[in-house]
């Protein structure tokens, strides 16, 4: 149980800490980008747009949409469709055969990706192509209880309470 949760946490943390790289603009890579982006969207905690940013294809796809560039949109769409079919079937297969382990890995991925949404971050920016771009973000634990810290902690507790209330309510509703 701990092993699968740990694997998921490591995977989630690894994904959110990937550094964007240079990638080809060839149709095969656009297809692959579509597959990976849609596969990420099927899992909670990982954004397809984030995957496109890592693959350096977010701007490429947005520009293709804005300019109706079907030489990019067709491979991307076919890749997304292929990824949706293949990964959803693979995920279904995993859940049928290894339900608990699969859920533990998915929960681990969610926990591992939480570090990127932690509200207290030291962020570093760099000017790239006349735009300020985030190059690193490191979470920290605040050492003083300021108003924003209290507010953030209150919202975290409120969110947790809401999830627990909804969970308890869902267990009481009869299943058909």
MDTraj code that builds the backbone (N, CA, C; nanometers):
import mdtraj as md
import numpy as np

residues = "UNK UNK UNK UNK UNK UNK UNK UNK UNK UNK UNK UNK UNK UNK UNK UNK UNK UNK UNK UNK UNK UNK UNK UNK UNK UNK UNK UNK UNK UNK UNK UNK UNK UNK UNK UNK UNK UNK UNK UNK UNK UNK UNK UNK UNK UNK UNK UNK UNK UNK UNK UNK UNK UNK UNK UNK UNK UNK UNK UNK UNK UNK UNK UNK UNK UNK UNK UNK UNK UNK UNK UNK UNK UNK UNK UNK UNK UNK UNK UNK UNK UNK UNK UNK UNK UNK UNK UNK UNK UNK UNK UNK UNK UNK UNK UNK UNK UNK UNK UNK UNK UNK UNK UNK UNK UNK UNK UNK UNK UNK UNK UNK UNK UNK UNK UNK UNK UNK UNK UNK UNK UNK UNK UNK UNK UNK UNK UNK UNK UNK UNK UNK UNK UNK UNK UNK UNK UNK UNK UNK UNK UNK UNK UNK UNK UNK UNK UNK UNK UNK UNK UNK UNK UNK UNK UNK UNK UNK UNK UNK UNK UNK UNK UNK UNK UNK UNK UNK UNK UNK UNK UNK UNK UNK UNK UNK".split()
xyz = np.array([
    [0.0824, -0.1192, 0.0000],
    [0.0000, 0.0000, 0.0000],
    [0.0874, 0.1264, 0.0000],
    [0.1834, 0.1325, 0.0903],
    [0.2734, 0.2472, 0.0992],
    [0.3580, 0.2585, -0.0270],
    [0.3960, 0.1455, -0.0838],
    [0.4787, 0.1452, -0.2049],
    [0.4056, 0.2152, -0.3199],
    [0.2795, 0.1785, -0.3449],
    [0.2045, 0.2371, -0.4559],
    [0.1787, 0.3858, -0.4335],
    [0.1478, 0.4233, -0.3094],
    [0.1278, 0.5635, -0.2771],
    [0.2571, 0.6419, -0.2990],
    [0.3697, 0.5846, -0.2565],
    [0.5005, 0.6501, -0.2740],
    [0.5369, 0.6651, -0.4209],
    [0.5079, 0.5623, -0.5000],
    [0.5349, 0.5695, -0.6447],
    [0.4529, 0.6837, -0.7055],
    [0.3262, 0.6941, -0.6672],
    [0.2412, 0.8017, -0.7187],
    [0.2905, 0.9384, -0.6779],
    [0.3304, 0.9533, -0.5507],
    [0.3824, 1.0820, -0.5026],
    [0.5079, 1.1202, -0.5806],
    [0.5985, 1.0252, -0.5980],
    [0.7223, 1.0526, -0.6726],
    [0.6906, 1.0896, -0.8177],
    [0.5976, 1.0184, -0.8785],
    [0.5594, 1.0470, -1.0177],
    [0.4983, 1.1866, -1.0301],
    [0.4055, 1.2198, -0.9403],
    [0.3435, 1.3526, -0.9427],
    [0.4443, 1.4632, -0.9221],
    [0.5333, 1.4457, -0.8240],
    [0.6357, 1.5457, -0.7969],
    [0.7300, 1.5608, -0.9159],
    [0.7675, 1.4491, -0.9761],
    [0.8567, 1.4510, -1.0924],
    [0.7923, 1.5282, -1.2086],
    [0.6643, 1.5012, -1.2339],
    [0.5957, 1.5653, -1.3463],
    [0.5876, 1.7163, -1.3276],
    [0.5495, 1.7619, -1.2081],
    [0.5353, 1.9068, -1.1893],
    [0.6693, 1.9781, -1.1813],
    [0.7788, 1.9046, -1.1665],
    [0.9104, 1.9678, -1.1597],
    [0.9925, 1.9504, -1.2865],
    [0.9312, 1.8965, -1.3909],
    [1.0027, 1.8861, -1.5177],
    [1.0332, 2.0255, -1.5707],
    [1.1477, 2.0409, -1.6264],
    [1.1889, 2.1686, -1.6844],
    [1.1539, 2.1652, -1.8328],
    [1.0887, 2.2712, -1.8830],
    [1.0578, 2.2726, -2.0268],
    [1.1832, 2.2544, -2.1109],
    [1.1676, 2.1765, -2.2184],
    [1.2794, 2.1480, -2.3076],
    [1.2440, 2.1907, -2.4492],
    [1.3427, 2.1919, -2.5358],
    [1.3162, 2.2179, -2.6772],
    [1.2739, 2.0876, -2.7428],
    [1.1701, 2.0946, -2.8223],
    [1.1159, 1.9748, -2.8858],
    [1.0887, 2.0029, -3.0327],
    [1.0845, 1.8986, -3.1154],
    [1.0618, 1.9195, -3.2591],
    [0.9180, 1.9604, -3.2901],
    [0.9006, 2.0257, -3.4043],
    [0.7674, 2.0647, -3.4517],
    [0.7151, 1.9679, -3.5572],
    [0.7757, 1.8517, -3.5680],
    [0.7351, 1.7516, -3.6676],
    [0.5958, 1.6979, -3.6335],
    [0.5193, 1.6593, -3.7360],
    [0.3833, 1.6067, -3.7117],
    [0.3794, 1.4883, -3.6149],
    [0.4796, 1.4007, -3.6187],
    [0.4796, 1.2867, -3.5271],
    [0.4881, 1.3321, -3.3822],
    [0.5632, 1.4428, -3.3563],
    [0.5759, 1.4904, -3.2191],
    [0.4503, 1.5657, -3.1764],
    [0.3868, 1.6352, -3.2692],
    [0.2589, 1.7015, -3.2399],
    [0.1548, 1.5946, -3.2037],
    [0.1540, 1.4835, -3.2788],
    [0.0655, 1.3703, -3.2510],
    [0.0926, 1.3159, -3.1102],
    [0.2193, 1.2924, -3.0782],
    [0.2587, 1.2424, -2.9469],
    [0.2185, 1.3401, -2.8365],
    [0.2337, 1.4693, -2.8622],
    [0.1950, 1.5720, -2.7647],
    [0.0451, 1.5662, -2.7364],
    [-0.0343, 1.5465, -2.8415],
    [-0.1786, 1.5322, -2.8234],
    [-0.2127, 1.4105, -2.7399],
    [-0.1430, 1.2995, -2.7657],
    [-0.1655, 1.1768, -2.6868],
    [-0.1331, 1.1981, -2.5393],
    [-0.0192, 1.2586, -2.5124],
    [0.0226, 1.2785, -2.3736],
    [-0.0660, 1.3796, -2.3017],
    [-0.1055, 1.4866, -2.3723],
    [-0.1886, 1.5891, -2.3086],
    [-0.3247, 1.5325, -2.2694],
    [-0.3884, 1.4579, -2.3572],
    [-0.5207, 1.4038, -2.3253],
    [-0.5090, 1.2952, -2.2192],
    [-0.4018, 1.2186, -2.2206],
    [-0.3819, 1.1159, -2.1175],
    [-0.3702, 1.1807, -1.9801],
    [-0.3004, 1.2934, -1.9734],
    [-0.2874, 1.3655, -1.8465],
    [-0.4229, 1.4162, -1.7995],
    [-0.5078, 1.4566, -1.8931],
    [-0.6390, 1.5091, -1.8546],
    [-0.7297, 1.4013, -1.7967],
    [-0.7014, 1.2758, -1.8255],
    [-0.7819, 1.1669, -1.7695],
    [-0.7463, 1.1391, -1.6237],
    [-0.6327, 1.1867, -1.5789],
    [-0.5899, 1.1674, -1.4413],
    [-0.6094, 1.2960, -1.3626],
    [-0.6580, 1.2843, -1.2395],
    [-0.6704, 1.4057, -1.1579],
    [-0.5324, 1.4560, -1.1166],
    [-0.5190, 1.5870, -1.1068],
    [-0.3960, 1.6450, -1.0559],
    [-0.2932, 1.6817, -1.1603],
    [-0.3104, 1.6365, -1.2840],
    [-0.2142, 1.6702, -1.3888],
    [-0.2906, 1.7375, -1.5019],
    [-0.2465, 1.8531, -1.5419],
    [-0.3127, 1.9309, -1.6457],
    [-0.2536, 1.8980, -1.7827],
    [-0.3412, 1.8825, -1.8797],
    [-0.2962, 1.8619, -2.0170],
    [-0.2212, 1.9831, -2.0694],
    [-0.2667, 2.1017, -2.0293],
    [-0.1978, 2.2242, -2.0703],
    [-0.0566, 2.2278, -2.0115],
    [-0.0415, 2.1807, -1.8886],
    [0.0907, 2.1772, -1.8267],
    [0.1833, 2.0833, -1.9037],
    [0.1299, 1.9698, -1.9460],
    [0.2096, 1.8753, -2.0253],
    [0.2526, 1.9423, -2.1563],
    [0.1609, 2.0157, -2.2194],
    [0.1965, 2.0872, -2.3426],
    [0.3031, 2.1933, -2.3163],
    [0.2975, 2.2587, -2.2001],
    [0.4008, 2.3563, -2.1654],
    [0.5359, 2.2869, -2.1495],
    [0.5368, 2.1728, -2.0829],
    [0.6621, 2.0979, -2.0648],
    [0.7195, 2.0573, -2.2003],
    [0.6315, 2.0156, -2.2899],
    [0.6753, 1.9713, -2.4226],
    [0.7007, 2.0876, -2.5189],
    [0.6818, 2.2103, -2.4695],
    [0.6987, 2.3316, -2.5509],
    [0.6046, 2.3325, -2.6715],
    [0.4837, 2.2839, -2.6537],
    [0.3865, 2.2801, -2.7631],
    [0.2613, 2.3608, -2.7319],
    [0.2525, 2.4220, -2.6141],
    [0.1343, 2.4997, -2.5768],
    [0.1141, 2.6166, -2.6740],
    [0.2180, 2.6960, -2.6958],
    [0.2089, 2.8092, -2.7894],
    [0.1824, 2.7613, -2.9316],
    [0.2452, 2.6519, -2.9702],
    [0.2271, 2.5969, -3.1048],
    [0.0807, 2.5618, -3.1290],
    [0.0186, 2.4950, -3.0323],
    [-0.1211, 2.4541, -3.0470],
    [-0.2130, 2.5757, -3.0431],
    [-0.1883, 2.6689, -2.9514],
    [-0.2720, 2.7902, -2.9457],
    [-0.2621, 2.8709, -3.0748],
    [-0.1417, 2.8859, -3.1277],
    [-0.1250, 2.9576, -3.2543],
    [-0.1945, 2.8843, -3.3687],
    [-0.1872, 2.7530, -3.3678],
    [-0.2531, 2.6738, -3.4721],
    [-0.4050, 2.6915, -3.4661],
    [-0.4585, 2.6984, -3.3452],
    [-0.6023, 2.7208, -3.3303],
    [-0.6387, 2.8601, -3.3807],
    [-0.5609, 2.9588, -3.3417],
    [-0.5879, 3.0970, -3.3816],
    [-0.5750, 3.1227, -3.5302],
    [-0.4888, 3.0470, -3.5977],
    [-0.4654, 3.0669, -3.7403],
    [-0.5228, 2.9542, -3.8261],
    [-0.6027, 2.8670, -3.7650],
    [-0.6630, 2.7538, -3.8365],
    [-0.5580, 2.6747, -3.9147],
    [-0.4467, 2.6464, -3.8487],
    [-0.3373, 2.5723, -3.9111],
    [-0.3653, 2.4226, -3.8959],
    [-0.4302, 2.3660, -3.9955],
    [-0.4706, 2.2261, -3.9888],
    [-0.3528, 2.1292, -4.0011],
    [-0.2383, 2.1787, -4.0475],
    [-0.1191, 2.0936, -4.0537],
    [-0.0689, 2.0622, -3.9127],
    [-0.1068, 2.1420, -3.8152],
    [-0.0745, 2.1169, -3.6746],
    [-0.1962, 2.0585, -3.6037],
    [-0.3145, 2.1135, -3.6305],
    [-0.4354, 2.0714, -3.5591],
    [-0.4761, 1.9269, -3.5889],
    [-0.4572, 1.8825, -3.7123],
    [-0.4971, 1.7447, -3.7468],
    [-0.4106, 1.6419, -3.6735],
    [-0.2763, 1.6518, -3.6786],
    [-0.1978, 1.5541, -3.6011],
    [-0.2253, 1.5626, -3.4504],
    [-0.2446, 1.6854, -3.4005],
    [-0.2727, 1.7013, -3.2580],
    [-0.4068, 1.6373, -3.2221],
    [-0.5087, 1.6640, -3.3019],
    [-0.6412, 1.6066, -3.2776],
    [-0.6411, 1.4548, -3.2875],
    [-0.5716, 1.4026, -3.3883],
    [-0.5614, 1.2563, -3.4019],
    [-0.4857, 1.1948, -3.2842],
    [-0.3825, 1.2644, -3.2393],
    [-0.3083, 1.2166, -3.1222],
    [-0.3948, 1.2193, -2.9971],
    [-0.4731, 1.3268, -2.9801],
    [-0.5624, 1.3362, -2.8641],
    [-0.6677, 1.2261, -2.8685],
    [-0.7243, 1.2019, -2.9855],
    [-0.8244, 1.0965, -2.9998],
    [-0.7623, 0.9587, -2.9714],
    [-0.6452, 0.9345, -3.0258],
    [-0.5753, 0.8081, -3.0022],
    [-0.5426, 0.7915, -2.8540],
    [-0.4898, 0.8962, -2.7937],
    [-0.4567, 0.8908, -2.6512],
    [-0.5788, 0.8676, -2.5646],
    [-0.6903, 0.9316, -2.6005],
    [-0.8141, 0.9136, -2.5247],
    [-0.8592, 0.7683, -2.5281],
    [-0.8596, 0.7096, -2.6467],
    [-0.9037, 0.5704, -2.6619],
    [-0.8063, 0.4752, -2.5928],
    [-0.6777, 0.4897, -2.6229],
    [-0.5776, 0.3952, -2.5708],
    [-0.5622, 0.4085, -2.4195],
    [-0.5445, 0.5311, -2.3704],
    [-0.5180, 0.5477, -2.2278],
    [-0.6413, 0.5182, -2.1437],
    [-0.7604, 0.5546, -2.1912],
    [-0.8810, 0.5244, -2.1132],
    [-0.9012, 0.3735, -2.1027],
    [-0.8725, 0.3014, -2.2097],
    [-0.8822, 0.1546, -2.2033],
    [-0.7756, 0.0964, -2.1108],
    [-0.6545, 0.1502, -2.1201],
    [-0.5465, 0.1035, -2.0326],
    [-0.5806, 0.1317, -1.8861],
    [-0.6313, 0.2518, -1.8586],
    [-0.6699, 0.2872, -1.7219],
    [-0.7832, 0.1964, -1.6733],
    [-0.8807, 0.1696, -1.7600],
    [-0.9886, 0.0774, -1.7257],
    [-0.9356, -0.0620, -1.6950],
    [-0.8408, -0.1078, -1.7750],
    [-0.7792, -0.2389, -1.7538],
    [-0.7082, -0.2425, -1.6182],
    [-0.6315, -0.1358, -1.5884],
    [-0.5625, -0.1292, -1.4593],
    [-0.6614, -0.1317, -1.3436],
    [-0.7700, -0.0556, -1.3560],
    [-0.8692, -0.0517, -1.2485],
    [-0.9401, -0.1858, -1.2326],
    [-0.9639, -0.2573, -1.3426],
    [-1.0269, -0.3893, -1.3339],
    [-0.9371, -0.4898, -1.2635],
    [-0.8093, -0.4857, -1.2897],
    [-0.7184, -0.5870, -1.2381],
    [-0.6456, -0.5472, -1.1101],
    [-0.6144, -0.4200, -1.0970],
    [-0.5359, -0.3727, -0.9829],
    [-0.6020, -0.2483, -0.9234],
    [-0.7258, -0.2600, -0.8863],
    [-0.8070, -0.1447, -0.8442],
    [-0.7400, -0.0649, -0.7327],
    [-0.7082, -0.1308, -0.6233],
    [-0.6529, -0.0601, -0.5071],
    [-0.5169, 0.0029, -0.5387],
    [-0.4305, -0.0728, -0.6025],
    [-0.2973, -0.0208, -0.6358],
    [-0.3075, 0.0976, -0.7311],
    [-0.3969, 0.0880, -0.8306],
    [-0.4141, 0.1976, -0.9268],
    [-0.4651, 0.3229, -0.8567],
    [-0.5650, 0.3079, -0.7699],
    [-0.6166, 0.4230, -0.6964],
    [-0.5105, 0.4833, -0.6055],
    [-0.4298, 0.3999, -0.5422],
    [-0.3232, 0.4521, -0.4564],
    [-0.2207, 0.5312, -0.5365],
    [-0.1857, 0.4838, -0.6552],
    [-0.0921, 0.5588, -0.7400],
    [-0.1548, 0.6919, -0.7816],
    [-0.2840, 0.6915, -0.8208],
    [-0.3516, 0.8153, -0.8601],
    [-0.3582, 0.9126, -0.7422],
    [-0.3907, 0.8627, -0.6235],
    [-0.3928, 0.9487, -0.5039],
    [-0.2523, 1.0022, -0.4768],
    [-0.1520, 0.9186, -0.4932],
    [-0.0144, 0.9631, -0.4767],
    [0.0231, 1.0734, -0.5749],
    [-0.0204, 1.0588, -0.7000],
    [0.0054, 1.1632, -0.8004],
    [-0.0583, 1.2945, -0.7548],
    [-0.1805, 1.2875, -0.7038],
    [-0.2464, 1.4078, -0.6529],
    [-0.1665, 1.4713, -0.5401],
    [-0.1213, 1.3895, -0.4471],
    [-0.0413, 1.4416, -0.3352],
    [0.0895, 1.5009, -0.3868],
    [0.1541, 1.4328, -0.4803],
    [0.2805, 1.4818, -0.5349],
    [0.2676, 1.6125, -0.6103],
    [0.1514, 1.6361, -0.6714],
    [0.1323, 1.7608, -0.7464],
    [0.0851, 1.8757, -0.6580],
    [0.0499, 1.8471, -0.5327],
    [0.0056, 1.9542, -0.4427],
    [0.1144, 2.0573, -0.4182],
    [0.2370, 2.0161, -0.4281],
    [0.3470, 2.1073, -0.3974],
    [0.3475, 2.2276, -0.4905],
    [0.2954, 2.2103, -0.6105],
    [0.2962, 2.3215, -0.7055],
    [0.1835, 2.4218, -0.6771],
    [0.0791, 2.3812, -0.6026],
    [-0.0294, 2.4754, -0.5716],
    [-0.0219, 2.5263, -0.4278],
    [0.0788, 2.4851, -0.3540],
    [0.0974, 2.5362, -0.2183],
    [0.1047, 2.6883, -0.2271],
    [0.0275, 2.7603, -0.1449],
    [0.0184, 2.9060, -0.1632],
    [0.1438, 2.9853, -0.1286],
    [0.2348, 2.9279, -0.0537],
    [0.3540, 3.0016, -0.0125],
    [0.4730, 2.9518, -0.0921],
    [0.5178, 3.0332, -0.1883],
    [0.6235, 2.9950, -0.2810],
    [0.7230, 3.1106, -0.2961],
    [0.8487, 3.0748, -0.3115],
    [0.9511, 3.1707, -0.3536],
    [0.9651, 3.1482, -0.5032],
    [0.9285, 3.2500, -0.5807],
    [0.9291, 3.2355, -0.7262],
    [1.0399, 3.3205, -0.7878],
    [1.1033, 3.2649, -0.8919],
    [1.2064, 3.3369, -0.9663],
    [1.1589, 3.3513, -1.1101],
    [1.1749, 3.4716, -1.1632],
    [1.1319, 3.5008, -1.2995],
    [1.2511, 3.5455, -1.3820],
    [1.2396, 3.5266, -1.5136],
    [1.3420, 3.5695, -1.6073],
    [1.2721, 3.6304, -1.7281],
    [1.3337, 3.7309, -1.7884],
    [1.2778, 3.7904, -1.9104],
    [1.3190, 3.7040, -2.0297],
    [1.2194, 3.6478, -2.0976],
    [1.2428, 3.5647, -2.2159],
    [1.1530, 3.6168, -2.3263],
    [1.2135, 3.6600, -2.4369],
    [1.1395, 3.7174, -2.5505],
    [1.0492, 3.8316, -2.5047],
    [1.1047, 3.9199, -2.4220],
    [1.0348, 4.0383, -2.3718],
    [0.9130, 4.0055, -2.2861],
    [0.9082, 3.8859, -2.2299],
    [0.8004, 3.8484, -2.1388],
    [0.8625, 3.7895, -2.0129],
    [0.8056, 3.8250, -1.8991],
    [0.8539, 3.7701, -1.7742],
    [0.8012, 3.6272, -1.7603],
    [0.8931, 3.5307, -1.7470],
    [0.8562, 3.3891, -1.7394],
    [0.9027, 3.3311, -1.6062],
    [0.8172, 3.2495, -1.5454],
    [0.8525, 3.1799, -1.4228],
    [0.9545, 3.0711, -1.4556],
    [1.0681, 3.0733, -1.3871],
    [1.1695, 2.9710, -1.4131],
    [1.1835, 2.8732, -1.2969],
    [1.1441, 2.9148, -1.1760],
    [1.1459, 2.8208, -1.0636],
    [1.0509, 2.8695, -0.9550],
    [1.0045, 2.7746, -0.8788],
    [0.9132, 2.8033, -0.7701],
    [0.9401, 2.7021, -0.6602],
    [0.9738, 2.7516, -0.5425],
    [1.0070, 2.6634, -0.4315],
    [0.9125, 2.6907, -0.3147],
    [0.8352, 2.5889, -0.2741],
    [0.7448, 2.6076, -0.1603],
    [0.8221, 2.6289, -0.0303],
    [0.7613, 2.7030, 0.0613],
    [0.8191, 2.7197, 0.1941],
    [0.7070, 2.7233, 0.2972],
    [0.7429, 2.6937, 0.4211],
    [0.6480, 2.7014, 0.5307],
    [0.6664, 2.8376, 0.5980],
    [0.5593, 2.9186, 0.6042],
    [0.5733, 3.0523, 0.6637],
    [0.6125, 3.0449, 0.8117],
    [0.6959, 3.1392, 0.8543],
    [0.7422, 3.1369, 0.9930],
    [0.6641, 3.2312, 1.0841],
    [0.5760, 3.3134, 1.0255],
    [0.4920, 3.4015, 1.1070],
    [0.3464, 3.3890, 1.0630],
    [0.2567, 3.4114, 1.1572],
    [0.1136, 3.4034, 1.1277],
    [0.0612, 3.5407, 1.0858],
    [0.0812, 3.5729, 0.9597],
    [0.0287, 3.6976, 0.9053],
    [-0.1142, 3.6732, 0.8565],
    [-0.1833, 3.7799, 0.8185],
    [-0.3210, 3.7655, 0.7718],
    [-0.3325, 3.6724, 0.6504],
    [-0.2467, 3.6838, 0.5471],
    [-0.2575, 3.5903, 0.4349],
    [-0.2334, 3.4442, 0.4749],
    [-0.1430, 3.4212, 0.5705],
    [-0.1153, 3.2857, 0.6158],
    [-0.2376, 3.2286, 0.6871],
    [-0.2966, 3.3062, 0.7765],
    [-0.4161, 3.2613, 0.8490],
    [-0.5298, 3.2351, 0.7514],
    [-0.5481, 3.3249, 0.6556],
    [-0.6538, 3.3084, 0.5559],
    [-0.6320, 3.1813, 0.4736],
    [-0.5102, 3.1569, 0.4291],
    [-0.4799, 3.0376, 0.3492],
    [-0.5035, 2.9102, 0.4303],
    [-0.4578, 2.9084, 0.5545],
    [-0.4782, 2.7907, 0.6385],
    [-0.6266, 2.7684, 0.6672],
    [-0.7006, 2.8753, 0.6897],
    [-0.8452, 2.8663, 0.7113],
    [-0.9144, 2.8078, 0.5880],
    [-0.8740, 2.8514, 0.4693],
    [-0.9335, 2.7993, 0.3456],
    [-0.8994, 2.6517, 0.3253],
    [-0.7779, 2.6113, 0.3653],
    [-0.7406, 2.4696, 0.3555],
    [-0.8285, 2.3843, 0.4472],
    [-0.8469, 2.4298, 0.5708],
    [-0.9300, 2.3563, 0.6667],
    [-1.0750, 2.3539, 0.6186],
    [-1.1236, 2.4653, 0.5676],
    [-1.2601, 2.4721, 0.5155],
    [-1.2780, 2.3767, 0.3971],
    [-1.1806, 2.3712, 0.3071],
    [-1.1863, 2.2794, 0.1934],
    [-1.1881, 2.1347, 0.2379],
    [-1.1033, 2.1006, 0.3341],
    [-1.0998, 1.9641, 0.3873],
    [-1.2327, 1.9290, 0.4535],
    [-1.2874, 2.0213, 0.5325],
    [-1.4161, 1.9968, 0.5982],
    [-1.5265, 1.9759, 0.4952],
    [-1.5267, 2.0542, 0.3899],
    [-1.6282, 2.0399, 0.2856],
    [-1.6183, 1.9040, 0.2170],
    [-1.4973, 1.8600, 0.1877],
    [-1.4780, 1.7283, 0.1260],
    [-1.5276, 1.6186, 0.2187],
    [-1.4947, 1.6264, 0.3464],
    [-1.5380, 1.5242, 0.4422],
    [-1.6896, 1.5239, 0.4595],
    [-1.7519, 1.6408, 0.4603],
    [-1.8985, 1.6496, 0.4704],
    [-1.9634, 1.5886, 0.3465],
    [-1.9139, 1.6223, 0.2290],
    [-1.9696, 1.5654, 0.1056],
    [-1.9501, 1.4145, 0.1000],
    [-1.8354, 1.3665, 0.1483],
    [-1.8093, 1.2230, 0.1508],
    [-1.9081, 1.1521, 0.2436],
    [-1.9287, 1.2082, 0.3631],
    [-2.0225, 1.1487, 0.4587],
    [-2.1642, 1.1512, 0.4026],
    [-2.2008, 1.2600, 0.3370],
    [-2.3344, 1.2722, 0.2783],
    [-2.3529, 1.1705, 0.1655],
    [-2.2506, 1.1526, 0.0814],
    [-2.2598, 1.0573, -0.0300],
    [-2.2733, 0.9143, 0.0207],
    [-2.2118, 0.8814, 0.1321],
    [-2.2228, 0.7462, 0.1880],
    [-2.3636, 0.7192, 0.2412],
    [-2.4358, 0.8236, 0.2808],
    [-2.5703, 0.8062, 0.3357],
    [-2.6774, 0.7966, 0.2287],
    [-2.6489, 0.8486, 0.1094],
    [-2.7455, 0.8451, 0.0005],
    [-2.7491, 0.7018, -0.0551],
    [-2.8697, 0.6419, -0.0662],
    [-2.8775, 0.5040, -0.1179],
    [-2.8301, 0.4951, -0.2617],
    [-2.7535, 0.3903, -0.2916],
    [-2.7028, 0.3669, -0.4263],
    [-2.8027, 0.2828, -0.5042],
    [-2.8296, 0.3189, -0.6277],
    [-2.9229, 0.2425, -0.7127],
    [-2.8521, 0.1371, -0.7899],
])
top = md.Topology()
chain = top.add_chain()
for i, resn in enumerate(residues, 1):
    res = top.add_residue(resn, chain, resSeq=i)
    for name in ("N", "CA", "C"):
        top.add_atom(name, md.element.get_by_symbol(name[0]), res)
traj = md.Trajectory(xyz[None], top)
